[in-house]
Amino acid sequence: MFEHSRCWLGAVALALCAQMAVAAEAPRVVALGGDITETVYALDAQQGLVGVDSTSLWPAAARELPDVGYVRQLAAEGVLALRPNLILATHDAGPPTVLAQLREAGVRIELMPTTRTPAGVVAKVRAIGHALGRDAAAAALAHRLDTQYTELAKAVAGMKSHPRVLFLMATEGSPKAGGRETAAASAIALAGGTQVADDFTGYKSVSAEALVALAPEVILLMRERADAAGGVDGVLRLPGVALTPAGKARRIVFVDGQALLGFGPRNAEHELQLQRVLAGAQP
């Protein structure tokens, strides 16, 4: 009887040790970047999320998680306090010294490359899925995105013309326009528009005269800033805007900045929405 009890207690101890080992290996993931966080949720892997960065605003549930700060200005202490064993991050997460400290602490870090093409978005989905052990879910999501991007390419190919489009980042003082090598430029081209601010890279303040000279037929802004901009009427009051073809036609379009410019799992559907807007702007 005593031997039986000892065996039973030993089995219980082994089971408890096994459960503790599994718990120790359970994913504790910190997602750095709105597109990364969106992808984790799209793969239904949010159960392992223990923290996000301040750009992770969608879905709403992400805002309930601990916030480790801005993705480019992280502090190792704040991240390590969440005891992560995996960090999924955008290519520009940092600073580099903090990433080095996190690696030295034994945290696995997977940095995703810059993605501003359909192929890049799909590859990022698959990479995140693989890191999370969600390859099947990633394959399904990748297939859906491929289908949407194929539909987009056909719609763009059928456009009779490609309207001149300008993206404005800021609406206070002299607005900043998106030039070459920006997410905005890539999003505009993918949706079938002609990026008009093509003589500079990055984002640059533009004068009223420059806006008129660019002659955009459609002006895009982030929907997140619609209230601050005063809506369409507020944008039309910016110096030079009312004198552009876009201003005269009131083609001021507010887009979901994170969904469209983040090039995450919602990019394809929002590119399709923008393409329909641009198709409607054709003469």
Backbone as CSV, one residue per row, in Angstrom:
resi,resn,N_x,N_y,N_z,CA_x,CA_y,CA_z,C_x,C_y,C_z
1,MET,0.848,-1.211,0.000,0.000,0.000,0.000,0.872,1.246,0.000
2,PHE,1.923,1.193,0.882,2.824,2.341,0.969,3.560,2.562,-0.357
3,GLU,3.995,1.445,-0.968,4.692,1.552,-2.255,3.767,2.126,-3.323
4,HIS,2.510,1.693,-3.275,1.524,2.214,-4.250,1.351,3.722,-4.095
5,SER,1.299,4.178,-2.830,1.144,5.613,-2.575,2.350,6.387,-3.075
6,ARG,3.539,5.800,-2.854,4.757,6.487,-3.313,4.768,6.604,-4.839
7,CYS,4.355,5.541,-5.507,4.306,5.580,-6.988,3.318,6.627,-7.480
8,TRP,2.162,6.650,-6.772,1.135,7.628,-7.185,1.625,9.053,-6.989
9,LEU,2.274,9.311,-5.833,2.809,10.648,-5.569,3.894,11.005,-6.581
10,GLY,4.685,9.999,-6.947,5.729,10.250,-7.938,5.144,10.624,-9.291
11,ALA,4.071,9.939,-9.661,3.409,10.241,-10.939,2.830,11.644,-10.936
12,VAL,2.226,12.019,-9.774,1.665,13.365,-9.658,2.769,14.411,-9.781
13,ALA,3.889,14.146,-9.126,5.015,15.095,-9.182,5.516,15.253,-10.602
14,LEU,5.626,14.133,-11.313,6.087,14.197,-12.699,5.109,14.990,-13.559
15,ALA,3.827,14.776,-13.333,2.810,15.500,-14.107,2.891,17.001,-13.848
16,LEU,3.066,17.345,-12.562,3.180,18.759,-12.215,4.415,19.380,-12.853
17,CYS,5.526,18.638,-12.830,6.762,19.144,-13.456,6.563,19.348,-14.948
18,ALA,5.842,18.410,-15.595,5.586,18.529,-17.029,4.735,19.761,-17.323
19,GLN,3.711,19.991,-16.474,2.855,21.164,-16.669,3.646,22.451,-16.497
20,MET,4.552,22.445,-15.502,5.371,23.636,-15.272,6.308,23.882,-16.446
21,ALA,6.839,22.788,-17.023,7.734,22.936,-18.174,6.988,23.518,-19.365
22,VAL,5.758,23.009,-19.579,4.950,23.543,-20.689,4.642,25.014,-20.463
23,ALA,4.290,25.362,-19.197,3.981,26.758,-18.882,5.188,27.642,-19.111
24,ALA,6.381,27.088,-18.749,7.601,27.879,-18.923,7.884,28.147,-20.388
25,GLU,7.466,27.190,-21.255,7.736,27.351,-22.678,6.582,28.035,-23.405
26,ALA,5.484,28.305,-22.699,4.330,28.945,-23.335,4.751,30.296,-23.897
27,PRO,4.253,30.645,-25.078,4.678,31.898,-25.702,4.283,33.127,-24.896
28,ARG,5.235,33.984,-24.701,4.988,35.300,-24.121,5.555,36.288,-25.137
29,VAL,4.652,36.841,-25.929,5.047,37.599,-27.112,4.815,39.091,-26.920
30,VAL,5.802,39.883,-27.305,5.643,41.331,-27.394,5.685,41.693,-28.871
31,ALA,4.666,42.396,-29.350,4.580,42.810,-30.747,4.923,44.295,-30.852
32,LEU,5.876,44.607,-31.698,6.332,45.986,-31.867,6.041,46.444,-33.288
33,GLY,5.008,47.251,-33.444,4.585,47.731,-34.760,3.133,47.384,-34.987
34,GLY,2.362,48.368,-35.438,0.940,48.141,-35.649,0.660,46.999,-36.612
35,ASP,1.446,46.897,-37.688,1.226,45.830,-38.663,1.536,44.463,-38.071
36,ILE,2.543,44.404,-37.171,2.884,43.144,-36.529,1.732,42.694,-35.630
37,THR,1.250,43.616,-34.808,0.155,43.295,-33.883,-1.094,42.860,-34.644
38,GLU,-1.421,43.577,-35.712,-2.591,43.208,-36.516,-2.460,41.788,-37.056
39,THR,-1.256,41.444,-37.481,-1.038,40.116,-38.048,-1.189,39.033,-36.991
40,VAL,-0.686,39.295,-35.787,-0.840,38.330,-34.694,-2.328,38.054,-34.444
41,TYR,-3.128,39.108,-34.418,-4.573,38.931,-34.218,-5.211,38.237,-35.420
42,ALA,-4.776,38.584,-36.618,-5.345,37.969,-37.815,-5.060,36.475,-37.864
43,LEU,-3.987,36.051,-37.217,-3.626,34.637,-37.153,-4.240,33.949,-35.936
44,ASP,-5.061,34.697,-35.186,-5.704,34.176,-33.975,-4.673,33.645,-32.980
45,ALA,-3.567,34.392,-32.850,-2.498,33.995,-31.936,-2.335,34.996,-30.800
46,GLN,-3.353,35.805,-30.571,-3.251,36.869,-29.577,-3.204,36.353,-28.141
47,GLN,-3.512,35.075,-27.938,-3.493,34.531,-26.582,-2.101,34.649,-25.954
48,GLY,-1.076,34.632,-26.780,0.282,34.712,-26.259,0.810,36.129,-26.122
49,LEU,0.040,37.125,-26.558,0.508,38.511,-26.482,0.514,39.004,-25.039
50,VAL,1.655,39.532,-24.617,1.744,40.106,-23.269,2.023,41.606,-23.311
51,GLY,2.312,42.149,-24.507,2.578,43.576,-24.621,2.683,44.009,-26.064
52,VAL,2.453,45.300,-26.291,2.539,45.887,-27.633,3.191,47.257,-27.520
53,ASP,3.463,47.868,-28.674,4.008,49.225,-28.662,2.881,50.233,-28.867
54,SER,3.218,51.509,-28.803,2.193,52.555,-28.839,1.540,52.729,-30.201
55,THR,2.114,52.156,-31.274,1.487,52.262,-32.588,0.467,51.147,-32.825
56,SER,0.351,50.234,-31.895,-0.570,49.096,-32.042,-1.954,49.491,-31.539
57,LEU,-2.745,50.061,-32.433,-4.051,50.615,-32.061,-5.223,49.783,-32.568
58,TRP,-4.943,48.804,-33.398,-6.013,47.971,-33.970,-5.605,46.517,-33.909
59,PRO,-6.541,45.626,-33.539,-7.913,45.905,-33.110,-7.955,46.558,-31.733
60,ALA,-9.147,46.951,-31.320,-9.283,47.675,-30.055,-8.733,46.885,-28.878
61,ALA,-8.820,45.555,-28.933,-8.330,44.728,-27.831,-6.845,44.937,-27.582
62,ALA,-6.098,45.301,-28.616,-4.652,45.514,-28.460,-4.364,46.675,-27.519
63,ARG,-5.279,47.639,-27.466,-5.055,48.813,-26.616,-5.233,48.494,-25.133
64,GLU,-5.745,47.309,-24.843,-5.905,46.888,-23.453,-4.646,46.227,-22.900
65,LEU,-3.692,45.927,-23.780,-2.458,45.254,-23.369,-1.433,46.270,-22.871
66,PRO,-0.469,45.836,-22.048,0.598,46.746,-21.611,1.318,47.373,-22.795
67,ASP,1.588,48.667,-22.694,2.225,49.446,-23.753,3.688,49.682,-23.375
68,VAL,4.608,49.202,-24.226,6.041,49.341,-23.923,6.643,50.617,-24.511
69,GLY,5.824,51.460,-25.134,6.325,52.723,-25.673,6.429,52.726,-27.179
70,TYR,6.975,53.804,-27.710,7.097,53.966,-29.163,8.129,52.996,-29.710
71,VAL,7.806,52.386,-30.833,8.599,51.302,-31.390,10.056,51.683,-31.646
72,ARG,10.341,52.939,-31.937,11.721,53.355,-32.219,12.444,53.901,-30.994
73,GLN,11.737,54.023,-29.885,12.339,54.612,-28.684,12.044,53.734,-27.467
74,LEU,12.399,52.478,-27.570,12.092,51.511,-26.523,13.098,51.592,-25.376
75,ALA,12.695,51.071,-24.234,13.581,50.911,-23.081,13.567,49.433,-22.716
76,ALA,14.737,48.852,-22.555,14.832,47.414,-22.295,14.086,47.014,-21.027
77,GLU,14.150,47.857,-19.998,13.530,47.505,-18.717,12.025,47.298,-18.861
78,GLY,11.376,48.201,-19.600,9.930,48.101,-19.764,9.521,46.847,-20.514
79,VAL,10.315,46.447,-21.505,10.004,45.239,-22.266,10.271,43.999,-21.425
80,LEU,11.420,43.962,-20.759,11.797,42.787,-19.967,10.870,42.570,-18.785
81,ALA,10.245,43.637,-18.303,9.315,43.498,-17.184,8.147,42.586,-17.526
82,LEU,7.856,42.426,-18.814,6.754,41.569,-19.256,7.199,40.120,-19.442
83,ARG,8.466,39.843,-19.220,9.055,38.501,-19.313,8.751,37.819,-20.653
84,PRO,9.007,38.505,-21.777,8.736,37.874,-23.070,9.810,36.839,-23.411
85,ASN,9.408,35.830,-24.180,10.411,34.929,-24.745,10.476,35.065,-26.262
86,LEU,9.629,35.933,-26.818,9.655,36.218,-28.251,9.210,37.653,-28.498
87,ILE,9.996,38.374,-29.267,9.624,39.728,-29.697,9.514,39.725,-31.217
88,LEU,8.356,40.109,-31.717,8.137,40.282,-33.156,8.127,41.780,-33.423
89,ALA,9.008,42.236,-34.312,9.181,43.679,-34.463,9.339,44.095,-35.911
90,THR,8.978,45.344,-36.169,9.222,45.944,-37.475,10.728,46.172,-37.645
91,HIS,11.119,46.413,-38.892,12.542,46.572,-39.205,13.175,47.756,-38.492
92,ASP,12.359,48.767,-38.141,12.923,49.989,-37.564,12.768,50.049,-36.049
93,ALA,12.485,48.934,-35.409,12.389,48.912,-33.947,13.757,49.232,-33.349
94,GLY,13.751,49.899,-32.215,15.036,50.257,-31.632,14.883,51.123,-30.404
95,PRO,15.979,51.769,-30.006,17.259,51.852,-30.715,18.045,50.537,-30.678
96,PRO,19.078,50.417,-31.529,19.855,49.175,-31.616,20.443,48.726,-30.281
97,THR,20.842,49.678,-29.439,21.417,49.303,-28.142,20.401,48.561,-27.282
98,VAL,19.139,48.958,-27.371,18.096,48.294,-26.598,17.857,46.886,-27.131
99,LEU,17.830,46.732,-28.454,17.654,45.395,-29.027,18.794,44.483,-28.590
100,ALA,20.007,45.028,-28.545,21.159,44.239,-28.102,20.987,43.803,-26.650
101,GLN,20.489,44.701,-25.810,20.268,44.362,-24.402,19.218,43.264,-24.258
102,LEU,18.188,43.334,-25.077,17.130,42.324,-25.022,17.657,40.955,-25.455
103,ARG,18.482,40.953,-26.494,19.076,39.687,-26.937,20.011,39.121,-25.875
104,GLU,20.784,40.002,-25.252,21.694,39.561,-24.184,20.933,38.965,-23.011
105,ALA,19.695,39.419,-22.836,18.859,38.882,-21.753,18.224,37.550,-22.133
106,GLY,18.501,37.085,-23.348,18.004,35.779,-23.776,16.676,35.809,-24.506
107,VAL,16.210,36.990,-24.892,14.928,37.093,-25.591,15.150,36.903,-27.091
108,ARG,14.370,36.053,-27.687,14.428,35.846,-29.137,13.730,37.013,-29.834
109,ILE,14.398,37.619,-30.802,13.833,38.753,-31.533,13.766,38.418,-33.015
110,GLU,12.597,38.566,-33.590,12.403,38.367,-35.022,12.043,39.712,-35.645
111,LEU,12.969,40.268,-36.444,12.726,41.544,-37.117,12.165,41.284,-38.510
112,MET,11.081,41.958,-38.823,10.467,41.818,-40.136,11.027,42.872,-41.089
113,PRO,11.262,42.525,-42.346,11.785,43.505,-43.302,10.734,44.542,-43.682
114,THR,11.191,45.621,-44.326,10.269,46.629,-44.853,9.359,45.965,-45.885
115,THR,8.072,46.201,-45.778,7.136,45.578,-46.713,6.203,46.636,-47.288
116,ARG,6.362,46.897,-48.576,5.497,47.855,-49.251,5.016,47.321,-50.595
117,THR,5.013,46.002,-50.717,4.527,45.345,-51.926,3.634,44.185,-51.511
118,PRO,2.762,43.723,-52.412,1.943,42.553,-52.083,2.786,41.351,-51.673
119,ALA,3.849,41.086,-52.425,4.706,39.944,-52.097,5.321,40.109,-50.715
120,GLY,5.695,41.345,-50.371,6.280,41.604,-49.067,5.289,41.389,-47.937
121,VAL,4.051,41.831,-48.145,3.018,41.653,-47.125,2.769,40.168,-46.880
122,VAL,2.647,39.406,-47.961,2.386,37.968,-47.834,3.558,37.268,-47.152
123,ALA,4.781,37.642,-47.529,5.962,37.033,-46.911,6.014,37.344,-45.415
124,LYS,5.620,38.563,-45.037,5.617,38.952,-43.618,4.598,38.128,-42.850
125,VAL,3.439,37.922,-43.423,2.411,37.104,-42.775,2.934,35.696,-42.531
126,ARG,3.577,35.132,-43.540,4.102,33.770,-43.394,5.223,33.717,-42.356
127,ALA,6.074,34.745,-42.323,7.181,34.763,-41.366,6.669,34.859,-39.930
128,ILE,5.686,35.720,-39.714,5.110,35.858,-38.370,4.395,34.575,-37.976
129,GLY,3.662,33.987,-38.918,2.979,32.736,-38.635,3.952,31.636,-38.255
130,HIS,5.073,31.570,-38.958,6.070,30.541,-38.657,6.673,30.761,-37.271
131,ALA,6.967,32.018,-36.942,7.553,32.325,-35.639,6.610,31.956,-34.499
132,LEU,5.316,32.026,-34.762,4.318,31.744,-33.731,3.824,30.293,-33.763
133,GLY,4.352,29.503,-34.703,3.864,28.143,-34.839,2.471,28.083,-35.420
134,ARG,2.128,29.073,-36.250,0.786,29.158,-36.837,0.880,29.123,-38.368
135,ASP,1.646,28.168,-38.877,1.887,28.106,-40.320,0.612,27.882,-41.126
136,ALA,-0.277,27.031,-40.640,-1.509,26.757,-41.380,-2.388,28.002,-41.457
137,ALA,-2.522,28.702,-40.341,-3.314,29.940,-40.341,-2.677,30.984,-41.239
138,ALA,-1.360,31.035,-41.244,-0.659,32.000,-42.096,-0.855,31.671,-43.570
139,ALA,-0.852,30.391,-43.892,-1.071,29.989,-45.285,-2.465,30.390,-45.750
140,ALA,-3.458,30.236,-44.883,-4.836,30.610,-45.234,-4.958,32.111,-45.427
141,LEU,-4.335,32.877,-44.524,-4.381,34.331,-44.644,-3.621,34.779,-45.885
142,ALA,-2.484,34.164,-46.159,-1.703,34.513,-47.338,-2.503,34.266,-48.614
143,HIS,-3.257,33.178,-48.642,-4.085,32.872,-49.820,-5.155,33.947,-50.015
144,ARG,-5.789,34.356,-48.916,-6.817,35.394,-49.022,-6.221,36.701,-49.531
145,LEU,-5.045,37.054,-49.016,-4.392,38.289,-49.452,-3.984,38.203,-50.919
146,ASP,-3.455,37.064,-51.327,-3.086,36.881,-52.737,-4.296,37.095,-53.641
147,THR,-5.439,36.569,-53.223,-6.663,36.718,-54.012,-7.063,38.190,-54.115
148,GLN,-6.984,38.912,-53.003,-7.349,40.330,-52.999,-6.380,41.145,-53.845
149,TYR,-5.098,40.863,-53.747,-4.121,41.613,-54.538,-4.256,41.317,-56.031
150,THR,-4.649,40.093,-56.366,-4.887,39.764,-57.773,-6.080,40.549,-58.297
151,GLU,-7.128,40.634,-57.485,-8.301,41.434,-57.852,-7.909,42.904,-58.035
152,LEU,-7.060,43.398,-57.141,-6.599,44.783,-57.228,-5.831,45.025,-58.532
153,ALA,-4.912,44.130,-58.855,-4.103,44.295,-60.066,-4.978,44.330,-61.314
154,LYS,-6.013,43.503,-61.351,-6.929,43.490,-62.499,-7.699,44.803,-62.583
155,ALA,-8.134,45.305,-61.431,-8.885,46.561,-61.427,-8.007,47.720,-61.890
156,VAL,-6.768,47.753,-61.431,-5.851,48.825,-61.829,-5.548,48.739,-63.320
157,ALA,-5.362,47.523,-63.819,-5.078,47.341,-65.246,-6.232,47.822,-66.116
158,GLY,-7.447,47.806,-65.564,-8.609,48.239,-66.322,-8.896,49.720,-66.253
159,MET,-8.102,50.463,-65.506,-8.322,51.907,-65.400,-7.906,52.613,-66.693
160,LYS,-8.740,53.536,-67.144,-8.430,54.271,-68.379,-7.351,55.316,-68.158
161,SER,-7.251,55.819,-66.940,-6.215,56.800,-66.609,-5.870,56.632,-65.136
162,HIS,-4.793,57.269,-64.742,-4.305,57.128,-63.377,-4.202,58.515,-62.749
163,PRO,-5.204,58.907,-61.960,-5.277,60.258,-61.403,-4.030,60.645,-60.620
164,ARG,-3.739,61.942,-60.652,-2.608,62.492,-59.907,-3.002,62.602,-58.436
165,VAL,-2.206,61.988,-57.570,-2.576,61.890,-56.160,-1.467,62.457,-55.278
166,LEU,-1.886,63.181,-54.244,-0.947,63.744,-53.273,-1.370,63.321,-51.873
167,PHE,-0.414,62.853,-51.092,-0.695,62.504,-49.702,-0.141,63.593,-48.797
168,LEU,-1.001,64.131,-47.920,-0.584,65.136,-46.959,-0.533,64.520,-45.568
169,MET,0.615,64.667,-44.926,0.786,64.100,-43.595,0.292,65.043,-42.510
170,ALA,0.719,66.280,-42.536,0.350,67.247,-41.497,-0.549,68.316,-42.101
171,THR,-1.395,68.885,-41.256,-2.328,69.898,-41.760,-2.245,71.195,-40.970
172,GLU,-1.187,71.375,-40.212,-1.003,72.614,-39.467,0.149,73.395,-40.089
173,GLY,-0.059,74.689,-40.286,0.985,75.477,-40.937,1.114,75.032,-42.373
174,SER,2.369,74.842,-42.822,2.606,74.313,-44.160,2.479,72.795,-44.101
175,PRO,1.518,72.218,-44.801,1.336,70.764,-44.716,2.530,70.013,-45.283
176,LYS,2.783,68.820,-44.746,3.861,67.979,-45.249,3.295,66.986,-46.259
177,ALA,3.954,66.894,-47.389,3.524,65.986,-48.446,4.440,64.772,-48.479
178,GLY,3.875,63.634,-48.842,4.654,62.416,-48.969,5.310,62.346,-50.327
179,GLY,6.640,62.203,-50.323,7.390,62.112,-51.563,7.769,60.685,-51.906
180,ARG,8.879,60.530,-52.638,9.339,59.198,-53.006,9.777,58.409,-51.776
181,GLU,9.799,57.095,-51.938,10.298,56.182,-50.906,9.527,56.294,-49.592
182,THR,8.246,56.551,-49.692,7.379,56.573,-48.511,6.308,55.498,-48.672
183,ALA,5.726,55.110,-47.545,4.630,54.147,-47.600,3.470,54.713,-48.410
184,ALA,3.266,56.031,-48.305,2.173,56.670,-49.042,2.379,56.537,-50.545
185,ALA,3.610,56.764,-50.999,3.898,56.656,-52.436,3.628,55.239,-52.924
186,SER,4.025,54.242,-52.137,3.801,52.852,-52.527,2.316,52.529,-52.558
187,ALA,1.571,53.015,-51.565,0.136,52.736,-51.500,-0.600,53.377,-52.671
188,ILE,-0.207,54.596,-53.021,-0.849,55.300,-54.137,-0.616,54.546,-55.445
189,ALA,0.619,54.156,-55.693,0.946,53.449,-56.931,0.221,52.107,-57.003
190,LEU,0.150,51.398,-55.887,-0.487,50.090,-55.865,-1.983,50.189,-56.174
191,ALA,-2.597,51.309,-55.772,-4.029,51.505,-56.015,-4.319,52.111,-57.382
192,GLY,-3.280,52.352,-58.161,-3.495,52.858,-59.515,-3.394,54.354,-59.673
193,GLY,-2.882,55.042,-58.666,-2.717,56.483,-58.767,-1.328,56.864,-59.259
194,THR,-1.188,58.114,-59.649,0.111,58.672,-60.037,0.595,59.547,-58.902
195,GLN,1.699,59.170,-58.299,2.267,59.929,-57.192,2.878,61.219,-57.732
196,VAL,2.331,62.388,-57.341,2.772,63.647,-57.959,3.971,64.286,-57.256
197,ALA,4.130,64.038,-55.957,5.273,64.617,-55.229,6.472,63.698,-55.436
198,ASP,7.095,63.836,-56.586,8.119,62.878,-56.982,9.514,63.487,-57.082
199,ASP,9.656,64.751,-56.673,10.978,65.379,-56.798,11.715,65.464,-55.467
200,PHE,11.210,64.773,-54.439,11.910,64.695,-53.156,11.551,63.378,-52.479
201,THR,12.366,62.974,-51.521,12.103,61.734,-50.783,11.584,62.066,-49.393
202,GLY,10.885,61.120,-48.798,10.365,61.322,-47.449,9.209,62.300,-47.431
203,TYR,9.061,62.969,-46.295,7.966,63.933,-46.122,8.546,65.339,-46.004
204,LYS,7.948,66.257,-46.724,8.496,67.607,-46.807,7.361,68.632,-46.790
205,SER,7.585,69.737,-46.079,6.598,70.824,-46.081,6.504,71.427,-47.473
206,VAL,5.282,71.712,-47.889,5.076,72.278,-49.217,4.313,73.595,-49.094
207,SER,4.725,74.563,-49.873,4.075,75.871,-49.862,2.796,75.836,-50.688
208,ALA,2.025,76.912,-50.587,0.802,77.013,-51.390,1.122,76.960,-52.875
209,GLU,2.203,77.649,-53.256,2.600,77.670,-54.667,2.979,76.272,-55.144
210,ALA,3.682,75.527,-54.279,4.092,74.175,-54.654,2.895,73.259,-54.790
211,LEU,1.926,73.416,-53.903,0.717,72.596,-53.983,-0.025,72.831,-55.297
212,VAL,-0.154,74.093,-55.657,-0.847,74.426,-56.909,-0.089,73.861,-58.097
213,ALA,1.244,73.951,-58.038,2.064,73.458,-59.145,1.978,71.930,-59.273
214,LEU,1.832,71.248,-58.174,1.719,69.788,-58.216,0.404,69.342,-58.865
215,ALA,-0.613,70.175,-58.762,-1.909,69.943,-59.413,-2.496,68.555,-59.158
216,PRO,-2.598,68.154,-57.897,-3.194,66.833,-57.623,-4.679,66.822,-57.949
217,GLU,-5.140,65.696,-58.455,-6.564,65.520,-58.725,-7.278,64.881,-57.536
218,VAL,-6.501,64.247,-56.652,-7.015,63.657,-55.418,-6.002,63.941,-54.320
219,ILE,-6.478,64.363,-53.155,-5.597,64.579,-52.007,-6.006,63.605,-50.906
220,LEU,-5.030,62.862,-50.404,-5.267,61.884,-49.353,-4.723,62.381,-48.021
221,LEU,-5.439,62.089,-46.960,-4.973,62.347,-45.604,-5.394,61.175,-44.731
222,MET,-4.778,61.051,-43.570,-5.145,59.981,-42.658,-6.451,60.302,-41.949
223,ARG,-7.336,59.335,-41.908,-8.621,59.514,-41.248,-8.437,59.836,-39.767
224,GLU,-7.351,59.326,-39.192,-7.075,59.573,-37.788,-6.903,61.057,-37.483
225,ARG,-6.631,61.856,-38.526,-6.421,63.289,-38.325,-7.551,64.133,-38.894
226,ALA,-8.638,63.482,-39.223,-9.748,64.204,-39.861,-10.295,65.299,-38.964
227,ASP,-10.488,64.995,-37.677,-11.046,65.992,-36.768,-10.099,67.171,-36.600
228,ALA,-8.803,66.869,-36.427,-7.819,67.939,-36.273,-7.737,68.803,-37.524
229,ALA,-7.966,68.180,-38.672,-7.901,68.919,-39.939,-9.154,69.739,-40.183
230,GLY,-10.236,69.456,-39.453,-11.484,70.173,-39.683,-12.273,69.593,-40.831
231,GLY,-12.049,68.298,-41.121,-12.767,67.653,-42.212,-12.351,68.205,-43.570
232,VAL,-13.168,67.919,-44.561,-12.873,68.372,-45.924,-12.782,69.892,-45.985
233,ASP,-13.703,70.591,-45.344,-13.689,72.054,-45.387,-12.424,72.613,-44.765
234,GLY,-11.970,71.985,-43.698,-10.744,72.439,-43.058,-9.541,72.273,-43.968
235,VAL,-9.468,71.160,-44.678,-8.357,70.929,-45.604,-8.404,71.937,-46.748
236,LEU,-9.603,72.243,-47.213,-9.741,73.203,-48.310,-9.276,74.603,-47.915
237,ARG,-9.249,74.871,-46.610,-8.784,76.177,-46.152,-7.267,76.270,-46.065
238,LEU,-6.570,75.135,-46.213,-5.108,75.169,-46.191,-4.605,75.937,-47.410
239,PRO,-3.525,76.705,-47.259,-3.020,77.517,-48.369,-2.767,76.709,-49.638
240,GLY,-3.429,77.090,-50.710,-3.195,76.479,-52.011,-4.115,75.326,-52.352
241,VAL,-4.678,74.639,-51.367,-5.447,73.424,-51.640,-6.670,73.706,-52.510
242,ALA,-7.408,74.764,-52.206,-8.638,75.059,-52.949,-8.371,75.367,-54.415
243,LEU,-7.129,75.729,-54.750,-6.793,76.076,-56.140,-6.331,74.879,-56.953
244,THR,-6.208,73.720,-56.322,-5.793,72.516,-57.048,-7.010,71.849,-57.677
245,PRO,-6.813,71.011,-58.695,-7.950,70.260,-59.241,-8.686,69.447,-58.173
246,ALA,-7.936,68.887,-57.220,-8.567,68.126,-56.130,-9.434,69.027,-55.277
247,GLY,-8.934,70.226,-54.977,-9.694,71.159,-54.162,-10.943,71.642,-54.856
248,LYS,-10.823,71.944,-56.126,-11.975,72.433,-56.878,-13.071,71.375,-56.984
249,ALA,-12.661,70.109,-57.039,-13.634,69.008,-57.135,-13.992,68.448,-55.767
250,ARG,-13.384,69.005,-54.697,-13.574,68.522,-53.322,-13.215,67.039,-53.195
251,ARG,-12.194,66.633,-53.930,-11.724,65.242,-53.827,-10.660,65.153,-52.731
252,ILE,-11.102,65.357,-51.515,-10.261,65.235,-50.325,-10.678,63.934,-49.656
253,VAL,-9.785,62.973,-49.611,-10.133,61.623,-49.177,-9.358,61.275,-47.906
254,PHE,-10.095,60.850,-46.888,-9.461,60.403,-45.644,-9.383,58.879,-45.650
255,VAL,-8.182,58.365,-45.451,-7.966,56.916,-45.462,-7.513,56.455,-44.080
256,ASP,-7.712,55.181,-43.807,-7.242,54.586,-42.555,-5.721,54.451,-42.656
257,GLY,-5.008,55.301,-41.960,-3.557,55.344,-42.100,-2.873,54.042,-41.770
258,GLN,-3.217,53.435,-40.644,-2.550,52.195,-40.256,-2.882,51.058,-41.210
259,ALA,-4.139,50.959,-41.603,-4.553,49.867,-42.482,-3.899,49.971,-43.851
260,LEU,-3.867,51.179,-44.402,-3.346,51.361,-45.751,-1.822,51.455,-45.774
261,LEU,-1.266,52.286,-44.902,0.167,52.575,-44.959,1.014,51.627,-44.118
262,GLY,0.356,50.870,-43.228,1.104,49.921,-42.417,1.471,48.656,-43.168
263,PHE,0.826,48.418,-44.301,1.076,47.229,-45.122,1.029,45.958,-44.280
264,GLY,-0.041,45.868,-43.504,-0.320,44.673,-42.728,-1.429,43.875,-43.386
265,PRO,-2.128,43.026,-42.628,-3.142,42.152,-43.226,-4.385,42.866,-43.734
266,ARG,-4.585,44.148,-43.369,-5.739,44.895,-43.886,-5.394,45.727,-45.115
267,ASN,-4.130,45.726,-45.526,-3.715,46.594,-46.629,-4.472,46.306,-47.919
268,ALA,-4.586,45.037,-48.273,-5.187,44.688,-49.568,-6.602,45.227,-49.701
269,GLU,-7.436,45.029,-48.672,-8.821,45.492,-48.771,-8.890,47.012,-48.828
270,HIS,-7.991,47.696,-48.139,-8.005,49.158,-48.170,-7.399,49.698,-49.466
271,GLU,-6.481,48.973,-50.065,-5.998,49.342,-51.393,-7.134,49.235,-52.406
272,LEU,-7.936,48.200,-52.273,-9.086,48.038,-53.166,-10.069,49.198,-53.006
273,GLN,-10.291,49.626,-51.760,-11.173,50.765,-51.522,-10.619,52.032,-52.164
274,LEU,-9.321,52.247,-52.011,-8.702,53.435,-52.603,-8.750,53.360,-54.127
275,GLN,-8.537,52.185,-54.662,-8.585,52.048,-56.129,-9.947,52.451,-56.668
276,ARG,-11.009,52.083,-55.958,-12.363,52.455,-56.404,-12.547,53.970,-56.358
277,VAL,-11.954,54.604,-55.339,-12.027,56.077,-55.258,-11.291,56.698,-56.445
278,LEU,-10.108,56.182,-56.737,-9.317,56.743,-57.838,-9.973,56.474,-59.177
279,ALA,-10.592,55.302,-59.318,-11.290,54.998,-60.575,-12.426,55.983,-60.792
280,GLY,-13.065,56.418,-59.701,-14.147,57.385,-59.801,-13.666,58.782,-60.125
281,ALA,-12.369,59.012,-59.965,-11.802,60.328,-60.276,-11.322,60.434,-61.712
282,GLN,-11.454,59.361,-62.465,-11.007,59.394,-63.867,-11.920,60.307,-64.673
283,PRO,-11.351,61.019,-65.655,-12.185,61.905,-66.488,-13.156,61.121,-67.358
